Amino acid sequence: MNDFQLANVEADEATLKHCFAPVVDAHTRILVLGSLPGERSLAQQQYYGNRQNRFWALMSEVTGVDLVAFDYEARLAALLTHGIGLWDVVAQARREGSLDSQIRGHVGNDLAGLVQSLPQLATIAFNGGTAARLGMKALGELARRYRIVNLPSSSPAYTAPYADKLLVWRTLGDEVSPQASSPA
């Protein structure tokens, strides 16, 4: 391999992004699916690690718990306590930067396998249009078994006012209660 070919391989590897493991348990009633973690989230190895992403603020409103004030592991634990799980529809893809519009050659996660393994799952919520489009395609007819909620993206790239996003995100609150999902 010459230097030019080696440089192209290294550039391709640098643009190949991978999702994180799902955060779910047997008590998960709501599954929030994003598309693929952005650059800051990948660097921190945390879902919604970009401070400008409003995910944790929106979920604070949904759960009634100030998740923003918690450290990352406590945030995940609080979501699970409230019956909320996280994952992404894309397992891996090539992408320059963090924008969903730059996702290329994606490989999807086994959404059908995951949702069928969650006995209490009632709602699948897609965080943004790309997640909804790819996720609904992956779920196919299986989606009919669940309440589907298309959420406005929590990403700073989606510039709708926070109040407008919050109106839709709050609809998840109907199924959130810490008592209903406490670990056995």
Secondary structure, DSSP 8 states (H G I E B T S, - for coil): --HHHHHHHHHHHHHEEE----B--TT--EEEEES---HHHHHHTSTT--TT--HHHHHHHHHTS-GGGS-HHHHHHHHHHTTEEEEESEEEEE-SSS-GGG-EEEEE--HHHHHHT-TT--EEEEESHHHHHHHHHHHGGGGGGSEEEEE---STTS-S-HHHHHHHHGGGGGG--TGGG---
